[in-house]
Amino acid sequence: MKSLCKHLILEGQNVDYVQSERDVLIECQSNPFIIQLHYAFQNSERLFFLMEVARAGSLYDLLDLQAPRPFKQERIIFYTGQISCAFLFLHSKRIVCHFREKSISI
């Protein structure tokens, strides 16, 4: 469960960010490569996101545990495939878009 303090969200003016996060998680409920949001609710002080359990933690956690030894190639291929599938899905929903750099001539 992810718990967010409302007063911190309001102080940091992160209301749009939190709303966007919830909207994206709802939009992604059909994709197995993205952590699933099961339920979102609030009380007077906090917002709660009840999410799928990620037993191994985040990819960052896995990389941190693995350091300084590199992943084996099979694991790299596995995680790269999952991340690619997640990004392709997000891109198909127009949630993640790529932007081309404009070249500037001087």
Phi, psi and omega in degrees: 000131176262128182239128181237133177282125182299318183295327177289324178294316180291320178298316181276001181053046181257019183300313180298321180296314181293319178297318179296319178300314179297317180297318179295316179298321177295317180297332186264013184295345180267000185254122183286351183263004180235135179307135185269136172268121180268326184197143175234134179207174182212159168236194184292336184249335189224157168253143181232135172243114176271112189239164176302145179284132174249090188302326181273356183085202180274168176299325177300316178300317179297317179295320180295318178294326184284332186300146001271005180281136179285159174294154171288155184302322181298320178291321178299315179297318180299308182292322178297320177296317179294316179296318179298316178297319179296314180294322177298319178296311180300319179295321180294334178268004181061031176271320177242123179236151176261149180238134178276139176287139176272131177275137182250125177265134179247000000 
